[in-house]
Amino acid sequence: MAKHLTAEQIDHFRQQGYAYPFRAMSAEDALKYRKIVEAYEAASGEDVNKTLKIKGHLALPAIVELARNPRILDAVEDLIGPDIMLFGASIFAKNGKDPRYVSWHQDSTYFGLTPHEEVTVWVALTPANSVNGVLRVLPGSHAGPDLKHVETYAKDNMLAKGQSLVGIDENLAVEMPLEPGQFSIHHERTAHSSLPNRSDDRRIGFAFFYVPTHAQSTTGRRRATLVRGIDEFGYWDPETLPACERDPASMNELAQTWGQYKDGEVKQAVDMVHAQ
Ligand SMILES: O=C(O)CCC(=O)C(=O)O
């Protein structure tokens, strides 16, 4: 018996590689998380898109709490089973009238996981719609192979390497509009993207990356946090979760991992630690 999704929604996810909208929390609670993120941003003096990436949950206990939201985990369990690791989290925050965008990409090409069973939960902390650069997916693209990306490092591209799939037919794109407190789910191979924010307010979403405990890293041992069930495999080392906001030990781990992901730029990681 499924815990959050209907049989039709599970079937839709299996066939199309995405499903939405689901509710994690009230709009008021989403606003509380937005304020926590924005307070962190003000205190750190840096655009959150530069810091809360790949292991963004390691900066703030509130984001670990959000990653453990029972309604989110119920939905994830319906898709990947009861033993769930949180492998990462990234914020995608566009300002009002922001030219930044996310090019078409597949996370599977960059995540280094096997088997390909990762699911991404994108939680809306503000409305996400056609005007402000909602997340879009290419239905059915998860059923194909890992595709070659061109790494453009384009200025307004929010992805670390500006990685882009070429030859996508935009007419096939499906938008996943959400209200604050709702979430969407997409498979790691589902091609996805988003356009610039043409509205006056920010569009903020937190993406959480979940894998079943039997999924392994293909790039050597890495860290993840068991968020539900039991881990009978031991493929992942534990993360250093934050005991407080900007806990130096967890911030160091966040910075190292983000720096390595970004292309081995250890300098970036060192800069972030010094900026604390
Ligand atoms: O929020 C966006 O605009 C892009 C999100 C994304 O790429 C992801 O969730 O993997």
The ligand as an SDF file (V2000), in Angstrom:
LIG
                    3D

 10  9  0  0  0  0  0  0  0  0999 V2000
   15.2520   24.9670  -10.0360 O   0  0  0  0  0  0  0  0  0  0  0  0
   15.6740   24.9570  -11.1770 C   0  0  0  0  0  0  0  0  0  0  0  0
   15.4920   25.9030  -11.9220 O   0  0  0  0  0  0  0  0  0  0  0  0
   16.4670   23.7720  -11.6750 C   0  0  0  0  0  0  0  0  0  0  0  0
   16.4370   22.6180  -10.7250 C   0  0  0  0  0  0  0  0  0  0  0  0
   17.3100   21.4720  -11.0870 C   0  0  0  0  0  0  0  0  0  0  0  0
   18.0810   21.4930  -11.9990 O   0  0  0  0  0  0  0  0  0  0  0  0
   17.2050   20.2690  -10.2590 C   0  0  0  0  0  0  0  0  0  0  0  0
   16.3460   20.2120   -9.3680 O   0  0  0  0  0  0  0  0  0  0  0  0
   17.9810   19.3140  -10.4850 O   0  0  0  0  0  0  0  0  0  0  0  0
  1  2  2  0
  2  3  1  0
  2  4  1  0
  4  5  1  0
  5  6  1  0
  6  7  2  0
  6  8  1  0
  8  9  2  0
  8 10  1  0
M  END
$$$$
